Amino acid sequence: MRTVLQRVSRAAVSVDGEVVGALDRPGLVALVGVTHDDGPEQVETTARKIAGLRILDGERSATDLGAPVLVVSQFTLYADVRKGRRPSWNAAAPGPVAEPVVEAVVAALRARGLEVATGRFGAHMDVELVGDGPVTIVLDV
């Protein structure tokens, strides 16, 4: 599982002009990509890292501050661009495999008491965010 984690002042994701998930206060945006062999262990580690990394104000975590998280599925994190000009998506898990894994990350974050907003799996999404810092971390689990 690969996650790009960004500290934000605010963020929103829209589908066809409708806001489907938003953060109206400082928190984190987690762009989550799933590969073929990701399972419960990767879900748990990813959720623990998102919730616990001390990258928010005062070197505190989302758990420490009760900060919200916006989770957006992002299969393009597994693009292979080593050859040619057209990315290969072979390393990205197909939707029927990836969707329940992303949903499990959301559930694991909520189980930790965090407020979690989401995008819409498989939809063309407009993601807006105001980076804070900027702080951007890539988690490979």
C-alpha positions as YAML, in Angstrom:
chain: A
units: angstrom
residues:
- id: 1
  name: MET
  ca: [0.00, 0.00, 0.00]
- id: 2
  name: ARG
  ca: [1.27, 3.43, -0.89]
- id: 3
  name: THR
  ca: [-0.07, 6.62, 0.70]
- id: 4
  name: VAL
  ca: [0.77, 10.23, 0.06]
- id: 5
  name: LEU
  ca: [-0.04, 12.07, 3.27]
- id: 6
  name: GLN
  ca: [-0.35, 15.85, 3.26]
- id: 7
  name: ARG
  ca: [-0.85, 18.25, 6.13]
- id: 8
  name: VAL
  ca: [-3.58, 20.71, 5.14]
- id: 9
  name: SER
  ca: [-5.40, 23.78, 6.39]
- id: 10
  name: ARG
  ca: [-8.53, 22.64, 4.56]
- id: 11
  name: ALA
  ca: [-9.48, 20.29, 1.74]
- id: 12
  name: ALA
  ca: [-12.44, 19.12, -0.30]
- id: 13
  name: VAL
  ca: [-13.21, 16.52, -2.94]
- id: 14
  name: SER
  ca: [-16.01, 16.95, -5.47]
- id: 15
  name: VAL
  ca: [-17.66, 14.67, -8.00]
- id: 16
  name: ASP
  ca: [-19.65, 16.31, -10.80]
- id: 17
  name: GLY
  ca: [-19.64, 19.61, -8.90]
- id: 18
  name: GLU
  ca: [-20.96, 18.07, -5.67]
- id: 19
  name: VAL
  ca: [-18.72, 18.13, -2.58]
- id: 20
  name: VAL
  ca: [-18.61, 14.53, -1.34]
- id: 21
  name: GLY
  ca: [-15.99, 14.97, 1.38]
- id: 22
  name: ALA
  ca: [-14.37, 17.97, 3.05]
- id: 23
  name: LEU
  ca: [-12.18, 19.13, 5.91]
- id: 24
  name: ASP
  ca: [-13.08, 22.58, 7.21]
- id: 25
  name: ARG
  ca: [-10.24, 22.71, 9.71]
- id: 26
  name: PRO
  ca: [-6.58, 21.64, 9.77]
- id: 27
  name: GLY
  ca: [-5.97, 17.93, 9.27]
- id: 28
  name: LEU
  ca: [-4.57, 15.43, 6.80]
- id: 29
  name: VAL
  ca: [-5.29, 14.34, 3.25]
- id: 30
  name: ALA
  ca: [-4.38, 10.72, 2.57]
- id: 31
  name: LEU
  ca: [-4.17, 9.65, -1.07]
- id: 32
  name: VAL
  ca: [-4.23, 5.85, -0.81]
- id: 33
  name: GLY
  ca: [-3.08, 3.43, -3.51]
- id: 34
  name: VAL
  ca: [-3.55, -0.32, -3.24]
- id: 35
  name: THR
  ca: [-1.49, -3.06, -4.89]
- id: 36
  name: HIS
  ca: [-2.43, -6.70, -5.44]
- id: 37
  name: ASP
  ca: [-1.15, -8.25, -2.22]
- id: 38
  name: ASP
  ca: [-2.31, -5.61, 0.27]
- id: 39
  name: GLY
  ca: [-4.39, -6.92, 3.15]
- id: 40
  name: PRO
  ca: [-5.18, -6.48, 6.84]
- id: 41
  name: GLU
  ca: [-1.55, -6.02, 7.89]
- id: 42
  name: GLN
  ca: [-1.01, -3.16, 5.43]
- id: 43
  name: VAL
  ca: [-4.36, -1.61, 6.38]
- id: 44
  name: GLU
  ca: [-3.49, -1.63, 10.08]
- id: 45
  name: THR
  ca: [0.02, -0.24, 9.60]
- id: 46
  name: THR
  ca: [-1.19, 2.49, 7.25]
- id: 47
  name: ALA
  ca: [-4.01, 3.56, 9.59]
- id: 48
  name: ARG
  ca: [-1.64, 3.55, 12.57]
- id: 49
  name: LYS
  ca: [0.84, 5.76, 10.71]
- id: 50
  name: ILE
  ca: [-1.80, 8.19, 9.43]
- id: 51
  name: ALA
  ca: [-3.32, 8.54, 12.90]
- id: 52
  name: GLY
  ca: [-0.06, 8.63, 14.81]
- id: 53
  name: LEU
  ca: [2.56, 10.50, 12.83]
- id: 54
  name: ARG
  ca: [3.51, 13.64, 14.72]
- id: 55
  name: ILE
  ca: [3.36, 16.00, 11.75]
- id: 56
  name: LEU
  ca: [0.64, 18.42, 12.85]
- id: 57
  name: ASP
  ca: [0.84, 21.61, 14.90]
- id: 58
  name: GLY
  ca: [3.25, 21.37, 17.81]
- id: 59
  name: GLU
  ca: [4.60, 18.01, 16.60]
- id: 60
  name: ARG
  ca: [1.33, 16.34, 17.48]
- id: 61
  name: SER
  ca: [-0.60, 13.66, 15.63]
- id: 62
  name: ALA
  ca: [-4.13, 13.53, 14.23]
- id: 63
  name: THR
  ca: [-5.01, 11.38, 17.24]
- id: 64
  name: ASP
  ca: [-3.51, 13.91, 19.66]
- id: 65
  name: LEU
  ca: [-5.47, 16.80, 18.15]
- id: 66
  name: GLY
  ca: [-8.60, 15.03, 17.00]
- id: 67
  name: ALA
  ca: [-7.74, 16.29, 13.52]
- id: 68
  name: PRO
  ca: [-9.84, 15.11, 10.59]
- id: 69
  name: VAL
  ca: [-8.57, 13.01, 7.69]
- id: 70
  name: LEU
  ca: [-9.74, 13.08, 4.08]
- id: 71
  name: VAL
  ca: [-9.07, 9.69, 2.42]
- id: 72
  name: VAL
  ca: [-9.05, 9.58, -1.38]
- id: 73
  name: SER
  ca: [-8.38, 6.42, -3.38]
- id: 74
  name: GLN
  ca: [-5.50, 6.94, -5.81]
- id: 75
  name: PHE
  ca: [-4.58, 4.00, -8.04]
- id: 76
  name: THR
  ca: [-2.20, 6.24, -10.00]
- id: 77
  name: LEU
  ca: [0.29, 6.04, -7.10]
- id: 78
  name: TYR
  ca: [1.27, 2.69, -8.61]
- id: 79
  name: ALA
  ca: [2.04, 4.07, -12.07]
- id: 80
  name: ASP
  ca: [5.15, 2.57, -13.63]
- id: 81
  name: VAL
  ca: [6.75, 5.15, -15.90]
- id: 82
  name: ARG
  ca: [10.16, 3.54, -16.39]
- id: 83
  name: LYS
  ca: [9.51, 2.76, -20.05]
- id: 84
  name: GLY
  ca: [8.03, 4.97, -22.71]
- id: 85
  name: ARG
  ca: [5.57, 7.77, -22.16]
- id: 86
  name: ARG
  ca: [2.45, 5.82, -21.24]
- id: 87
  name: PRO
  ca: [2.23, 4.73, -17.61]
- id: 88
  name: SER
  ca: [1.60, 1.08, -16.81]
- id: 89
  name: TRP
  ca: [-1.00, 0.42, -14.12]
- id: 90
  name: ASN
  ca: [-0.16, -3.28, -13.67]
- id: 91
  name: ALA
  ca: [0.95, -2.83, -10.06]
- id: 92
  name: ALA
  ca: [-2.33, -1.18, -9.04]
- id: 93
  name: ALA
  ca: [-5.00, -3.52, -7.70]
- id: 94
  name: PRO
  ca: [-8.23, -3.55, -9.73]
- id: 95
  name: GLY
  ca: [-11.27, -1.77, -8.29]
- id: 96
  name: PRO
  ca: [-13.02, -4.84, -6.85]
- id: 97
  name: VAL
  ca: [-9.83, -5.66, -4.91]
- id: 98
  name: ALA
  ca: [-8.80, -2.11, -4.00]
- id: 99
  name: GLU
  ca: [-12.13, -0.64, -2.91]
- id: 100
  name: PRO
  ca: [-12.63, -2.84, 0.19]
- id: 101
  name: VAL
  ca: [-9.00, -2.23, 1.21]
- id: 102
  name: VAL
  ca: [-9.44, 1.55, 1.05]
- id: 103
  name: GLU
  ca: [-12.72, 1.19, 2.97]
- id: 104
  name: ALA
  ca: [-10.86, -0.85, 5.59]
- id: 105
  name: VAL
  ca: [-8.34, 1.97, 6.03]
- id: 106
  name: VAL
  ca: [-11.23, 4.39, 6.56]
- id: 107
  name: ALA
  ca: [-12.83, 2.02, 9.08]
- id: 108
  name: ALA
  ca: [-9.52, 1.55, 10.93]
- id: 109
  name: LEU
  ca: [-9.08, 5.34, 11.20]
- id: 110
  name: ARG
  ca: [-12.63, 5.75, 12.48]
- id: 111
  name: ALA
  ca: [-12.03, 2.96, 14.99]
- id: 112
  name: ARG
  ca: [-9.22, 5.13, 16.35]
- id: 113
  name: GLY
  ca: [-11.78, 7.87, 16.98]
- id: 114
  name: LEU
  ca: [-10.85, 10.06, 14.01]
- id: 115
  name: GLU
  ca: [-13.31, 11.99, 11.88]
- id: 116
  name: VAL
  ca: [-12.83, 10.71, 8.32]
- id: 117
  name: ALA
  ca: [-14.20, 12.17, 5.10]
- id: 118
  name: THR
  ca: [-13.81, 10.35, 1.79]
- id: 119
  name: GLY
  ca: [-13.90, 10.75, -1.92]
- id: 120
  name: ARG
  ca: [-15.97, 8.46, -4.13]
- id: 121
  name: PHE
  ca: [-14.17, 5.31, -5.24]
- id: 122
  name: GLY
  ca: [-13.71, 5.03, -9.00]
- id: 123
  name: ALA
  ca: [-15.17, 8.47, -9.76]
- id: 124
  name: HIS
  ca: [-13.43, 11.33, -11.51]
- id: 125
  name: MET
  ca: [-12.76, 13.59, -8.52]
- id: 126
  name: ASP
  ca: [-11.69, 17.19, -8.20]
- id: 127
  name: VAL
  ca: [-9.47, 17.38, -5.12]
- id: 128
  name: GLU
  ca: [-8.74, 20.79, -3.64]
- id: 129
  name: LEU
  ca: [-6.43, 21.33, -0.74]
- id: 130
  name: VAL
  ca: [-4.50, 24.07, 0.95]
- id: 131
  name: GLY
  ca: [-1.17, 22.56, 1.97]
- id: 132
  name: ASP
  ca: [0.15, 23.54, 5.37]
- id: 133
  name: GLY
  ca: [3.92, 23.84, 5.58]
- id: 134
  name: PRO
  ca: [4.00, 22.22, 3.07]
- id: 135
  name: VAL
  ca: [4.35, 18.82, 4.66]
- id: 136
  name: THR
  ca: [4.04, 15.82, 2.34]
- id: 137
  name: ILE
  ca: [5.08, 12.30, 3.30]
- id: 138
  name: VAL
  ca: [5.05, 9.11, 1.24]
- id: 139
  name: LEU
  ca: [4.21, 5.95, 3.20]
- id: 140
  name: ASP
  ca: [5.14, 2.66, 1.56]
- id: 141
  name: VAL
  ca: [3.74, -0.20, 3.62]
...
